[in-house]
Amino acid sequence: MTPVTVFEGQKVALFGLGGSGLATATALKAGGAEVVAWDDNADSVARARDAGIGTQDLREADWSGFAALVLSPGVPLTHPEPHWTVRLAREAGTEIIGDIELFCRERRVRAPGAPFVAITGTNGKSTTTALIAHVLAQAGRDVQMGGNIGTAILSLAPPDAARIHVIEMSSFQIDLTPGLDPTVGVLMNITPDHLDRHGTMEQYAAIKERLISGSGLAVIGIDDGPSRAIAERRASDLVRVHVPTGDALCADALTVRDGIVRDPESTALADVTGIGSLRGAHNWQNAAVAVAVARALGLTGEEIQAGLSSFPGLPHRMEAVGRRGAVLFVNDSKATNADSTEKALTAFRDIHWILGGKAKEGGIFPLVPYFQRVAHAYLIGAASDAFAATLEGVVPYTRCETLEVAVPKAAENAAASGAPEPVVLLSPACASYDQFRNFEIRGDRFRELVQALP
């Protein structure tokens, strides 16, 4: 845990008592602050109270005594409308911050030069965060990984000159971190997402740019327009990462082609060909970013290559969960939109594609150019009718409704296809909420069904 001493002797309001909220309240209390916490969920309030955290309905609190409101990133700050705690804090002139802002302030007091890597992007940030942490740990560094990837940042060991924090950040978390100042800031990419929480694409991109603006070194993927524009505004201390789709190369970028990561002078820095956990051009970008960060933190080429080669990958992100004869089964349940599923479709051929759920805007129409890679589609969930209309006449499909029907059907057809390495791919291009509480449960169910196949 990182005790937060920067509010010692002061009263702090806290709203949102999920895992990170409870960790934040505990860290503030350990640092000497008086915490007044609340949540709309009565069970969460009871758990906090049982843990010794002071609780009070913040509607009834005296806001003039609060030094800050620490807000859970899941709580609306601006759109579709500010949460009621946000309105109360603004009326009282109370600053509104998140747990990563508390970490940044504690780092400046405790160990100002402590290495801190912050990673954001619409897609790929979890894999990249885990990959960077793995490469560093394999090289013997003391690494603490957390943030949006799972472990609350204040549950990690405190900042220290010999310890590297590798932190994934969502746009919600960046919005609550005005003092964000990582040693290395990474921006993977920007495509439309979370516009219900940020209002416009311009506002969403501006929030992502704030992570880069405060960083010592910026590592930016330049393969989309908004990220490229952000890179152009960065005058110095910048590494551009480019994965070309054609012959055009960016002369001043770290580039990946045919799985080889090269610097702007075309010197080979790493080779990701044949690494199963880093299949596809999107993972080449992830690997190139990891190479850039590891080099900036002093790792040798041999250390970097060893870390890349031993990376096990993340669950639910193009995760190979089994093989039956020639058939490979891949769990890509994390692909909750078409942009994410595109990455999986470009990584394989002879695909038996399981898709569907609660559809996002645009459905799977953006994926039409990749339908030639699909041997058969298996539709599940609420999006079945809409997706069938897009597939009609182009890709043969079967309406399965559930994973329990889709997995054995896809396995049977793939095995009978005669293809050298057919792939049964769960890459839903949809949210899971029509049938599963989250994408993790959906992916776990797919894995269970694969493992139960004869």
MILO-437733 format. One record per residue: residue in one letter; x, y, z of N, C-alpha, C in turn. Coordinates in steps of 0.05 Angstrom, whole numbers, padded with zeros to 5 digits, always signed. Atoms other than C-alpha are relative to their C-alpha. Example, Ala and Ser with C-alpha at 12.3 -4.5 7.8 and 13.67 -1.06 7.14 Angstrom:
2
A+00018-00024+00000+00246-00090+00156+00018+00024+00000;S-00016-00024-00001+00273-00021+00143-00015+00022+00014;
This chain:
454
M+00017-00024+00000+00000+00000+00000+00017+00025+00000;T-00013-00026+00000+00020+00072-00012-00016+00019+00018;P+00015-00019-00017-00002+00115+00049+00001+00028-00013;V+00002-00027+00012-00025+00183+00024+00002+00020+00022;T-00005-00019-00022+00005+00235+00070-00006+00029-00007;V+00003-00028+00009-00009+00297+00028-00025+00013+00010;F+00024-00012-00012-00077+00307+00062+00000-00006+00030;E-00001+00006-00028-00052+00291+00132-00012+00023+00016;G+00014-00020-00017-00095+00326+00184-00023+00014-00013;Q+00022-00013+00014-00147+00346+00133-00023-00019-00005;K+00024+00016+00005-00217+00322+00118-00004-00003-00030;V+00003+00006+00029-00228+00289+00050-00026-00015-00004;A+00024+00014+00009-00294+00269+00018+00008-00021-00021;L-00006+00021+00019-00293+00204-00022-00027-00012-00009;F+00024+00013+00010-00348+00177-00067+00008-00022-00019;G-00005+00024+00016-00347+00107-00097+00017-00019+00016;L-00014+00018-00018-00329+00049-00053+00002-00029-00011;G-00008+00025+00012-00313-00006-00102+00029-00007+00009;G-00027+00009-00008-00244-00039-00100+00019+00023+00002;S-00019-00022-00001-00204+00023-00118-00008+00021+00021;G+00009-00019-00020-00247+00068-00074+00007-00008+00028;L-00006+00009-00027-00238+00026-00013+00030+00001+00005;A-00029-00002-00003-00163+00022-00026+00009+00029+00004;T-00006-00029-00003-00161+00098-00033-00006+00010+00028;A+00008-00008-00027-00199+00109+00031+00020-00010+00021;T-00019+00011-00019-00151+00062+00068+00027+00014-00001;A-00025-00013+00003-00090+00096+00039+00000+00028+00011;L+00002-00026-00011-00115+00165+00058-00001-00001+00031;K+00001+00003-00030-00131+00142+00129+00027-00007+00011;A-00027+00007-00009-00062+00110+00135+00019+00023-00001;G-00017-00024+00002-00031+00177+00115-00009+00022+00018;G+00008-00020-00019-00068+00215+00169-00023+00018-00007;A+00023-00017+00007-00128+00243+00133-00025-00011+00014;E+00026+00008-00010-00199+00242+00160-00018-00004-00025;V+00014+00007+00024-00240+00206+00107-00030-00002+00006;V+00029+00002-00002-00315+00215+00098-00009-00012-00027;A+00005+00015+00024-00337+00163+00047-00030-00006-00004;W+00027+00008+00006-00402+00146+00012-00002-00014-00027;D+00005+00014+00025-00431+00104-00044-00030-00003-00002;D+00029+00005+00004-00500+00095-00075-00008-00028+00007;N+00006+00028-00007-00494+00021-00059+00004-00004+00030;A-00001+00003-00029-00511+00006+00014+00019-00021+00009;D-00019+00021-00008-00470-00058+00015+00029+00010-00001;S-00027-00012+00001-00408-00019-00006+00006+00018+00023;V-00003-00017-00024-00419+00031+00049+00004-00017+00025;A-00003+00018-00023-00427-00026+00099+00028-00012+00001;R-00027+00012+00001-00361-00058+00076+00021+00021+00009;A-00019-00021-00008-00325+00008+00084-00001+00005+00030;R+00004-00005-00029-00354+00019+00153+00013-00023+00016;D-00012+00023-00013-00333-00052+00173+00031+00001-00001;A-00029-00003+00003-00262-00034+00149+00011+00023+00016;G-00009-00022-00017-00260+00025+00196+00001+00027-00014;I+00001-00025+00015-00273+00079+00144-00024+00016+00009;G+00023-00017-00007-00316+00138+00165-00019+00003-00023;T+00020-00003+00021-00381+00141+00125-00021+00020+00008;Q+00023-00019-00004-00435+00194+00117-00012+00005-00027;D+00012-00008+00025-00485+00210+00063+00009+00029-00006;L-00012-00026+00007-00449+00267+00028-00020+00021-00007;R+00021-00020+00004-00515+00301+00013-00004+00016+00025;E+00005-00013-00026-00518+00318+00087+00025+00011+00012;A-00025-00008-00012-00445+00335+00097+00005+00030-00003;D-00008-00028+00002-00415+00404+00109+00025+00001-00018;W-00021+00001+00020-00374+00413+00046+00022+00022+00004;S-00020-00021-00005-00338+00475+00072+00024-00011+00014;G-00023+00012-00015-00293+00429+00113+00016-00019-00016;F-00014+00020+00016-00270+00384+00056+00023+00013-00016;A-00022-00010+00016-00201+00395+00026-00002-00010-00029;A+00003+00011+00027-00219+00352-00035-00022-00021-00001;L+00018+00023+00005-00269+00304-00065+00016-00020-00017;V-00013+00021+00016-00236+00239-00088-00023-00017-00012;L+00022+00012+00015-00282+00210-00141+00009-00025-00014;S-00005+00024+00015-00285+00140-00169-00001+00007-00030;P+00000-00006+00029-00268+00141-00244-00026-00009-00014;G+00024+00009+00012-00333+00105-00258-00024+00019+00003;V+00021-00019-00006-00374+00164-00233+00002+00024-00020;P-00002-00022+00020-00393+00217-00286+00010+00026+00011;L-00011-00026-00007-00352+00280-00281-00014+00023-00016;T+00012-00021+00018-00383+00318-00340-00024-00010-00015;H+00021+00010+00017-00427+00275-00385-00009-00027+00010;P+00021-00016+00013-00483+00256-00393-00008+00024+00017;E+00002-00024-00018-00488+00302-00332+00017-00006+00024;P-00017+00004-00024-00444+00313-00271-00016-00015+00022;H+00011+00014-00023-00457+00267-00212-00007+00020+00022;W+00009-00020-00020-00492+00300-00153+00023+00008+00019;T-00023-00008-00017-00427+00298-00112+00017+00020-00014;V-00016-00020+00015-00392+00336-00168-00013+00027+00002;R+00014-00026-00002-00445+00390-00166+00005+00012+00028;L-00004-00011-00027-00438+00396-00090+00028+00010+00004;A-00028-00008-00002-00362+00399-00094+00005+00026-00014;R-00004-00025+00015-00364+00453-00147-00013+00024+00013;E+00013-00022-00014-00413+00495-00108+00016+00009+00024;A-00017-00006-00024-00366+00491-00048+00028+00009-00007;G-00027-00006+00008-00304+00505-00089+00021-00021+00008;T-00017+00022-00008-00275+00437-00071+00012-00014-00024;E-00012+00013+00024-00225+00406-00119-00009-00029-00002;I+00009+00027+00006-00244+00340-00151+00023-00015-00013;I-00023+00015+00009-00190+00288-00161-00005-00030+00002;G+00002+00029-00001-00178+00213-00168+00024-00012+00015;D-00021+00014-00015-00133+00161-00137+00027+00003-00012;I-00026-00002+00013-00078+00168-00189+00012+00028+00005;E-00010-00027-00008-00074+00243-00173+00012-00001+00028;L-00012+00004-00026-00062+00223-00101+00027-00012-00001;F-00026+00013+00004-00006+00177-00123+00021+00020-00011;C-00018-00019+00011+00025+00232-00165+00010+00021+00021;R-00008-00019-00021+00025+00281-00107+00018-00013+00021;E-00016+00014-00020+00053+00229-00059+00028-00006-00012;R-00026+00005+00013+00108+00212-00110+00017+00025+00000;R-00016-00025+00000+00129+00285-00114+00011+00006+00027;V-00009-00005-00027+00136+00288-00039+00020-00022+00009;R-00015+00022-00011+00165+00219-00026+00025-00006-00017;A-00022+00008+00017+00209+00204-00087-00004+00013-00028;P+00007-00015+00025+00205+00257-00142+00010-00012-00026;G-00011+00012+00024+00249+00219-00191-00008-00029-00005;A+00007+00029+00003+00216+00151-00182-00011-00006-00028;P+00010+00007+00027+00204+00118-00250-00030-00006+00000;F+00029+00003+00001+00131+00122-00270-00008+00000-00030;V+00009+00002+00027+00104+00097-00336-00030-00001-00001;A+00029+00000+00002+00032+00114-00354-00008-00005-00029;I+00008+00010+00027-00003+00081-00413-00030+00005-00004;T+00028-00003+00007-00068+00101-00447-00004-00005-00030;G+00007+00006+00027-00103+00090-00513-00028-00013-00001;T+00026+00012+00002-00170+00067-00539+00002-00031+00001;N-00004+00029+00001-00145-00003-00554+00029-00007+00005;G-00027+00010-00004-00085-00044-00533+00015+00008+00025;K-00016-00011-00023-00067-00008-00469+00004-00021+00022;S-00004+00020-00021-00078-00068-00423+00023-00019-00008;T-00022+00018+00009-00034-00115-00465+00027+00015+00002;T-00025-00014+00000+00019-00061-00472+00010+00005+00029;T-00007-00004-00028+00018-00046-00397+00012-00026+00011;A-00010+00026-00010+00026-00120-00381+00027-00008-00013;L-00025+00007+00014+00080-00128-00434+00023+00016+00010;I-00021-00017-00011+00121-00069-00409+00009-00010+00028;A-00006+00009-00027+00116-00094-00337+00015-00027-00001;H-00013+00027+00003+00135-00165-00359+00029+00003-00009;V-00027-00004+00010+00196-00142-00398+00018+00011+00022;L-00016-00012-00022+00221-00099-00340+00005-00021+00022;A-00003+00019-00021+00208-00154-00289+00019-00023-00007;Q-00018+00021+00009+00243-00207-00331+00029+00009+00001;A-00027-00011-00001+00303-00161-00332+00010+00006+00029;G-00008-00002-00028+00304-00161-00256-00007+00026+00014;R+00008-00025-00012+00273-00093-00243-00023-00004+00020;D+00022+00000-00020+00227-00080-00184-00024+00015-00014;V+00022-00011+00016+00160-00068-00221-00026-00003+00016;Q+00027+00000-00011+00092-00049-00194-00020+00007-00023;M+00019-00005+00022+00035-00055-00244-00029+00002+00010;G+00028-00003-00009-00036-00030-00235-00014+00022-00015;G+00016-00020+00012-00086+00024-00248-00025-00013-00013;N+00024+00010+00013-00141+00009-00298+00002-00030-00007;I-00004+00028+00007-00112-00060-00311-00009-00019+00023;G+00010+00017-00021-00136-00086-00244+00006+00007+00028;T-00008-00006-00027-00097-00069-00181+00000+00030+00004;A+00002-00029-00005-00114-00001-00152+00028+00011+00006;I-00028-00011-00002-00052+00044-00155+00009+00004+00029;L-00008-00004-00027-00054+00059-00081+00003-00026+00016;S-00005+00026-00012-00053-00015-00065+00028-00010-00005;L-00027+00008+00007+00016-00019-00096+00020+00011+00020;A-00022-00010-00017+00082-00009-00060+00006+00029-00007;P-00003-00029+00004+00101+00065-00052+00021+00006-00021;P-00021-00009+00019+00142+00103-00104+00028+00000+00013;D-00027+00002-00010+00217+00093-00096+00019+00003-00025;A-00019-00004+00022+00278+00111-00138+00007-00026-00015;A-00008+00026+00012+00292+00037-00150-00024-00017-00009;R+00024+00015+00006+00220+00017-00165-00015+00014-00023;I+00014-00011+00024+00182+00026-00231-00030-00006+00002;H+00029+00004+00002+00107+00037-00231-00009+00001-00029;V+00010+00002+00028+00074+00016-00296-00031+00000+00003;I+00028-00005-00007+00003+00042-00295-00017+00005-00025;E+00020-00005+00021-00054+00035-00345-00020+00021+00008;M+00019-00021-00006-00099+00096-00348-00022+00002-00021;S+00023-00005+00018-00169+00103-00377-00003+00030-00002;S+00006-00029+00003-00194+00170-00401-00014+00011+00025;F+00014-00009-00025-00238+00173-00338+00021+00007+00021;Q-00021-00004-00020-00175+00167-00295+00016+00025-00006;I-00015-00023+00008-00137+00219-00335-00015+00026+00007;D+00016-00023-00005-00195+00267-00327+00000+00009+00030;L-00001-00005-00029-00187+00262-00251+00029+00004+00010;T-00028-00002-00007-00111+00271-00252+00013+00025-00012;P-00010-00025+00011-00094+00345-00264+00031+00002+00002;G-00029-00002-00004-00022+00336-00239+00015-00024-00011;L-00013+00023+00012-00005+00276-00282+00027+00006-00012;D-00027-00007+00009+00070+00276-00294+00018-00025-00001;P-00016+00024+00001+00097+00207-00313+00028+00004-00012;T-00027+00000+00012+00170+00194-00330-00003-00005-00030;V+00006+00007+00027+00145+00162-00394-00030-00002-00003;G+00028+00001+00006+00076+00174-00422-00005-00014-00027;V+00005+00015+00025+00048+00126-00475-00029+00005-00009;L+00026-00002+00014-00010+00140-00523+00000-00020-00023;M+00000+00021+00020-00026+00078-00564-00015+00009-00025;N+00018-00006+00022-00083+00103-00608-00025+00014+00010;I+00025-00013-00008-00148+00142-00608-00020-00006-00022;T+00023+00004+00017-00213+00118-00640-00025+00006+00017;P+00023-00008-00016-00284+00137-00619-00008-00020+00021;D+00007+00017-00023-00302+00110-00551-00009+00018+00023;H+00008-00014-00024-00336+00132-00487-00011+00028-00005;L+00010-00027+00006-00368+00192-00522-00024+00008+00017;D+00022-00006-00019-00427+00186-00475+00011+00012+00026;R-00012-00011-00024-00379+00204-00419+00017+00025-00005;H-00018-00023+00006-00337+00257-00456-00013+00020-00019;G+00014-00019+00016-00387+00290-00502+00006-00001-00030;T-00008-00001+00028-00347+00295-00566+00026-00015-00004;M-00026+00013+00006-00289+00261-00601+00023+00019+00006;E-00021-00019-00006-00249+00325-00594+00006+00001+00030;Q-00004+00000-00029-00259+00326-00519+00014-00025+00010;Y-00013+00026-00007-00241+00252-00514+00030+00000-00007;A-00029-00001+00008-00176+00263-00553+00015+00020+00017;A-00014-00020-00017-00159+00325-00511+00007-00012+00027;I-00006+00013-00026-00164+00284-00447+00023-00019-00003;K-00023+00018+00004-00118+00231-00476+00026+00015-00003;E-00024-00016+00004-00069+00285-00496+00012+00010+00026;R-00010-00010-00026-00063+00309-00424+00020-00019+00012;L-00020+00019-00011-00026+00245-00406+00027+00005-00013;I-00025-00005+00015+00026+00261-00460+00012+00027+00008;S-00010-00027-00005+00030+00335-00443+00016+00002+00026;G-00014-00001-00025+00054+00322-00372+00024-00019+00002;S-00020+00021-00002+00103+00266-00388+00028+00011-00007;G-00027-00007+00007+00179+00271-00391+00006-00009-00028;L-00003+00010+00027+00185+00226-00452-00028-00009-00009;A+00026+00009+00012+00124+00214-00498+00006-00021-00020;V-00001+00022+00020+00116+00149-00537-00028-00001-00012;I+00026-00004+00012+00059+00158-00587-00002-00017-00026;G+00007+00013+00024+00029+00111-00638-00012+00019-00020;I+00008-00021+00019+00019+00152-00701-00016-00011-00023;D+00015+00012+00022-00025+00106-00742-00029+00008-00002;D+00026-00012+00003-00089+00145-00731+00002+00030+00001;G-00001-00029+00003-00105+00218-00745+00003+00015+00026;P-00002-00016-00025-00118+00244-00674+00027-00004+00014;S-00026+00004-00013-00055+00211-00646+00023+00013-00015;R-00021-00012+00016-00013+00235-00704+00000+00031+00004;A+00002-00029-00005-00038+00307-00692+00012+00006+00027;I-00011-00005-00027-00019+00301-00618+00031-00002-00002;A-00029+00003+00003+00051+00277-00638+00012+00025-00014;E-00010-00023+00014+00059+00336-00685+00001+00025+00018;R+00000-00023-00019+00044+00384-00627+00022-00004+00021;R-00021+00006-00019+00099+00351-00585+00027+00008-00012;A-00024-00011+00012+00163+00390-00597+00025-00017+00005;S-00025+00014-00007+00215+00345-00563-00007-00024+00018;D+00003+00024-00018+00226+00282-00521-00023-00017-00009;L+00022+00015+00013+00183+00241-00568+00011-00024-00015;V-00004+00024+00017+00185+00171-00597-00026-00006-00014;R+00023+00008+00016+00137+00158-00654+00001-00029-00006;V+00001+00029+00006+00115+00086-00665-00019-00003-00024;H+00014+00003+00025+00091+00066-00734+00000-00029-00010;V+00002+00026+00012+00064+00001-00762-00013+00004-00027;P+00011-00007+00027+00057+00013-00837-00017-00022-00011;T+00018+00019+00014+00001-00019-00876+00007-00002-00030;G-00008+00000+00028+00032-00003-00944+00030+00005-00002;D-00029-00004+00004+00099+00018-00972+00010+00026+00013;A-00008-00026-00011+00099+00088-00941+00010-00004+00029;L-00012+00002-00027+00145+00092-00880+00003+00028+00012;C-00006-00025-00014+00153+00147-00828+00029+00000+00007;A-00029+00001-00002+00226+00165-00830+00011+00004+00028;D-00011-00007-00027+00232+00189-00758-00015-00016+00022;A+00015+00016-00019+00193+00133-00724+00013-00027+00005;L-00006+00028-00006+00205+00067-00690-00021-00016-00016;T+00018+00012+00019+00175+00022-00743+00001-00031+00002;V+00001+00029+00000+00151-00050-00746-00011-00010-00027;R+00009+00012+00025+00147-00089-00811+00009-00029+00001;D-00006+00029+00000+00143-00165-00818+00011-00009+00027;G-00007+00008-00026+00151-00170-00743+00027+00009+00011;I-00026-00010-00009+00218-00134-00738-00003+00029+00008;V+00000-00028-00010+00222-00071-00695+00026+00013-00007;R-00025-00014+00008+00271-00021-00724-00002+00029+00009;D-00001-00028-00007+00294+00047-00703+00000+00017-00026;P+00001-00017+00024+00293+00108-00750+00023-00005-00020;E-00022+00006+00017+00361+00086-00777-00001-00028-00012;S+00005+00027+00010+00332+00018-00795+00016-00022+00014;T-00014+00020-00016+00373-00018-00742-00021-00018+00014;A+00019+00018-00013+00335-00080-00718+00004+00000+00030;L-00001-00001-00030+00318-00075-00644-00012-00024+00013;A+00013+00023-00011+00273-00135-00633-00015-00015-00022;D+00014+00018+00019+00239-00193-00669-00023-00013+00015;V+00024+00011-00013+00167-00212-00651-00012-00022-00018;T+00011+00022+00016+00156-00263-00707+00001-00026+00015;G+00001+00026-00014+00135-00330-00680-00008+00001+00029;I+00008-00002-00028+00114-00303-00612-00031-00001+00001;G+00029+00004+00002+00043-00331-00604-00016+00021+00014;S+00015-00019-00015+00022-00280-00553+00001+00028-00012;L-00002-00026+00013+00041-00223-00599-00006-00002-00030;R+00009+00003+00027+00005-00243-00663-00013+00026-00009;G+00016-00022+00012-00021-00189-00710+00014+00027+00001;A-00013-00026+00001-00002-00118-00729-00005+00017+00024;H+00006-00016-00024-00036-00089-00668+00019-00008+00023;N-00019+00008-00020+00009-00131-00623+00029+00008-00008;W-00026-00011+00007+00069-00108-00664+00003+00028+00010;Q+00000-00026-00012+00050-00038-00643+00005-00001+00030;N-00004+00003-00028+00045-00061-00571+00030-00006+00007;A-00028+00008-00004+00114-00093-00576+00019+00023-00005;A-00018-00023+00006+00146-00032-00608-00001+00021+00022;V+00002-00018-00022+00119+00012-00553+00016-00010+00024;A-00015+00012-00022+00147-00036-00501+00030+00003-00004;V-00028-00004+00006+00214-00033-00536+00009+00028+00005;A-00007-00028-00004+00214+00043-00535+00002+00007+00029;V+00001-00006-00029+00196+00046-00461+00024-00014+00014;A-00021+00015-00013+00246-00008-00441+00027+00013-00006;R-00025-00014+00007+00302+00027-00479+00004+00025+00015;A-00001-00026-00015+00285+00093-00446+00007-00005+00030;L-00005+00007-00028+00290+00058-00378+00026-00015+00003;G-00027+00010-00003+00359+00030-00393+00004-00030-00005;L-00004+00029+00005+00347-00043-00414+00016-00004-00025;T-00016+00007+00023+00393-00076-00463-00018-00014-00021;G+00014+00014+00021+00371-00106-00529-00006-00029+00007;E+00004+00028-00008+00381-00177-00502-00021-00002+00021;E+00020+00001-00021+00339-00162-00440-00028+00004-00013;I+00026-00006+00013+00283-00133-00484-00010-00024-00016;Q+00009+00023+00016+00282-00192-00532-00008-00024+00018;A+00007+00022-00019+00281-00242-00474-00027+00005+00012;G+00026-00006-00012+00222-00206-00443-00023-00003-00020;L+00021+00003+00021+00182-00203-00509-00005-00030-00005;S+00003+00028+00007+00195-00276-00524-00014-00017+00021;S+00012+00015-00022+00171-00300-00456-00027+00011+00009;F+00026-00012-00009+00108-00257-00452-00023-00019-00004;P+00021+00020+00002+00049-00302-00437-00026+00011-00012;G+00026-00012+00010-00005-00253-00461-00019+00004+00023;L+00021-00005-00019-00068-00232-00425-00024-00017-00005;P+00025+00014+00005-00132-00271-00415-00019+00018-00016;H+00022-00013+00015-00188-00253-00463+00009+00019-00022;R-00011-00017+00021-00142-00217-00512+00016-00018-00019;M-00012+00019+00019-00128-00264-00570+00016-00022+00015;E-00012+00020-00018-00113-00317-00517-00005-00028-00012;A+00003+00027+00009-00100-00386-00545-00007-00018+00024;V+00010+00015-00023-00142-00430-00499+00000-00030-00004;G-00001+00028+00004-00134-00497-00532+00004-00007-00029;R-00003+00010+00028-00122-00539-00594-00012-00028+00000;R+00011+00026+00004-00161-00599-00619+00008-00008-00028;G-00011+00007+00026-00122-00632-00676+00012+00025-00012;A-00011-00024+00014-00108-00576-00726-00014+00025+00009;V+00017-00023-00006-00160-00530-00696+00011+00015+00024;L-00008-00018-00022-00136-00471-00654-00024+00015+00010;F+00022-00014-00012-00185-00440-00605+00011+00026+00013;V-00011-00026-00009-00175-00365-00589-00022+00015+00013;N+00018-00015-00016-00210-00326-00535+00007+00030-00002;D-00004-00029+00003-00215-00252-00555-00025+00014+00010;S+00025-00011-00011-00274-00235-00511+00002+00030+00006;K-00004-00029-00005-00243-00167-00495-00008+00017-00024;A+00007-00016+00024-00260-00146-00567-00030+00007+00002;T+00027-00008-00004-00323-00108-00550-00010+00020-00021;N+00008-00017+00022-00324-00065-00612+00013-00009-00026;A-00010+00009+00025-00310-00072-00686+00030+00005-00004;D-00028-00007+00003-00243-00037-00682+00018-00021+00013;S-00015+00021-00013-00218-00089-00632-00001-00026-00015;T+00003+00025+00014-00245-00148-00671+00016+00001-00027;E-00016-00003+00024-00211-00121-00734+00028-00011+00004;K-00027+00009-00005-00144-00136-00701+00002-00031-00001;A-00001+00029+00000-00162-00209-00691-00005-00012-00028;L+00006+00009+00027-00191-00218-00761+00024+00002-00019;T-00024-00004+00017-00126-00192-00792+00022-00019+00008;A-00022+00017-00009-00084-00241-00751-00003-00029-00008;F+00005+00028+00006-00116-00306-00775-00013-00002-00028;R+00017+00007+00023-00146-00340-00836-00015-00026+00007;D+00017+00024-00005-00196-00397-00842-00014+00002+00027;I+00011-00007-00027-00234-00366-00784-00029-00010+00002;H+00027+00006-00008-00296-00396-00752-00006+00019+00023;W+00003-00025-00016-00320-00332-00720-00025-00001+00017;I+00023-00002-00019-00365-00330-00658-00002+00029+00008;L+00003-00029-00005-00393-00260-00651-00029+00006+00009;G+00026-00009-00009-00451-00222-00621-00001+00007+00029;G+00004-00010-00027-00478-00193-00557-00016+00026-00002;K+00013-00026+00001-00500-00122-00544+00016+00018-00019;A-00015-00013+00021-00480-00085-00607+00008+00029+00006;K-00008-00028-00001-00441-00020-00610-00009+00014-00025;E+00008-00015+00023-00457+00036-00658+00017-00007-00025;G-00014+00009+00024-00439+00016-00729+00001-00029-00004;G+00001+00029+00002-00444-00058-00714+00026-00011-00011;I-00024+00012+00012-00396-00100-00756+00004+00009-00029;F-00003-00009+00028-00403-00062-00821+00029+00009-00006;P-00028-00007+00006-00331-00034-00814+00018-00024-00005;L-00017+00025+00003-00306-00107-00816-00004-00013-00026;V+00005+00013+00026-00333-00123-00885+00025-00006-00016;P-00024+00006+00015-00264-00117-00917+00015-00026+00009;Y-00014+00024-00011-00241-00176-00873-00017-00025-00001;F+00017+00023+00000-00299-00222-00886+00011-00023-00017;Q-00012+00021+00016-00258-00260-00938+00017-00020+00017;R-00015+00017-00018-00218-00288-00879-00017-00020+00016;V+00019+00015-00017-00280-00318-00847-00013-00023-00016;A+00012+00024+00013-00301-00389-00866-00030-00002+00008;H+00028+00002-00009-00365-00387-00824-00003+00017+00025;A+00006-00016-00023-00397-00342-00772-00022-00013+00017;Y+00019+00012-00019-00436-00364-00710-00010+00022+00018;L+00011-00024-00013-00483-00312-00682-00012-00007+00027;I+00011+00003-00027-00500-00305-00608-00011+00027+00009;G+00009-00024-00014-00539-00255-00567-00018+00019-00016;A+00020-00019+00009-00581-00194-00581+00006+00012-00028;A-00008-00013+00026-00542-00170-00643-00005-00019-00024;S+00002+00020+00021-00559-00233-00683-00014+00009-00025;D+00014-00009+00023-00610-00202-00729+00015+00021-00016;A-00015-00021+00014-00569-00140-00745+00025-00011-00013;F-00025+00011+00011-00505-00180-00756-00006-00019-00023;A+00008+00017+00022-00541-00231-00799-00005+00016-00026;A+00006-00017+00024-00564-00175-00845+00026+00009-00013;T-00026-00008+00011-00491-00152-00853+00014-00023-00014;L-00014+00023+00010-00465-00222-00866-00014-00012-00024;E+00016+00014+00020-00521-00243-00913+00012+00002-00028;G-00010+00001+00027-00496-00265-00981+00030+00003-00002;V-00029-00004+00001-00423-00254-00962+00015-00021+00017;V-00012+00020-00017-00406-00300-00904-00022-00020+00009;P+00020+00018-00011-00444-00364-00887-00001+00002+00030;Y+00003-00003-00029-00472-00361-00817-00020-00019+00011;T+00019+00016-00014-00509-00401-00765-00009+00016+00025;R+00011-00013-00024-00555-00371-00712+00002-00020+00023;C-00004+00019-00022-00533-00403-00647-00012+00010+00027;E+00011-00012-00024-00560-00355-00594+00018+00000+00024;T-00017+00001-00024-00512-00379-00540+00027-00012-00007;L-00026+00013+00003-00439-00399-00532-00002-00030+00002;E+00003+00029-00004-00462-00468-00510-00006-00014-00026;V+00005+00011+00026-00488-00479-00580+00022+00006-00020;A-00019-00009+00020-00436-00440-00618+00026-00015+00001;V-00027+00012-00002-00372-00471-00591+00002-00028-00012;P-00003+00027+00013-00385-00545-00608-00006+00001-00030;K+00006-00002+00028-00416-00525-00675+00024+00010-00016;A-00023-00011+00014-00356-00483-00694+00023-00020+00000;A-00021+00020-00002-00308-00537-00669-00004-00022-00021;E+00006+00022+00019-00343-00590-00711+00006+00009-00029;N-00004-00010+00028-00343-00547-00775+00029+00005-00006;A-00028-00006+00005-00271-00525-00766+00016-00026-00004;A-00014+00025+00002-00247-00596-00756-00005-00014-00027;A+00007+00012+00025-00283-00618-00819+00008+00016-00024;S-00005-00019+00022-00259-00559-00861+00023-00009-00018;G-00023+00007+00016-00194-00590-00884+00021+00021-00002;A-00020-00021+00001-00157-00524-00874+00024-00008+00017;P-00024+00008-00015-00085-00530-00849-00001+00008+00030;E+00003-00009-00028-00099-00490-00785-00025+00017+00003;P+00024-00016-00005-00171-00469-00777-00001+00011+00028;V+00001-00014-00026-00185-00421-00720-00029+00004+00009;V+00026-00008-00012-00247-00419-00676+00005+00024+00018;L-00007-00026-00012-00246-00347-00655-00025+00013+00013;L+00020-00016-00013-00290-00315-00602+00011+00029+00000;S-00007-00029+00001-00284-00241-00620-00026+00014-00005;P+00029-00006+00003-00354-00215-00607-00007+00027-00013;A+00006-00026+00011-00348-00142-00631-00024+00013+00014;C+00024-00008-00015-00401-00129-00577+00006+00000+00030;A+00000+00003-00029-00410-00115-00504-00013-00026+00008;S+00009+00026-00009-00428-00175-00463-00027+00001+00015;Y+00020-00003-00021-00485-00147-00422-00027-00013-00005;D+00026+00013+00005-00543-00182-00457+00000-00028+00012;Q-00001+00028-00010-00519-00251-00432+00020-00004+00023;F-00021+00003-00020-00458-00240-00387+00005+00027+00014;R-00004-00025-00015-00441-00190-00332+00023+00016-00010;N-00024-00014+00011-00374-00173-00364+00014-00018-00020;F-00014+00015+00020-00327-00195-00419+00017-00023+00011;E-00016+00021-00013-00285-00235-00370-00016-00026+00004;I+00017+00024-00004-00342-00281-00352-00007-00013-00026;R+00005+00011+00027-00359-00289-00426+00024-00016-00010;G-00024+00014+00009-00287-00308-00441+00006-00025+00016;D-00004+00023-00017-00282-00355-00382-00019-00023-00008;R+00019+00021+00008-00345-00391-00406+00009-00013-00026;F-00011+00010+00025-00315-00398-00476+00022-00020+00006;R-00022+00017-00006-00252-00428-00446-00010-00027+00012;E+00011+00024-00012-00293-00477-00404-00012-00019-00021;L+00012+00016+00021-00332-00500-00465+00020-00013-00018;V-00021+00012+00016-00269-00510-00505+00013-00023+00014;Q-00013+00021-00015-00237-00550-00450-00018-00025+00004;A+00019+00023-00003-00300-00594-00446-00004-00015-00026;L+00004+00014+00026-00297-00613-00520+00014-00027+00001;P-00014+00026+00001-00280-00686-00534+00026+00002-00015;
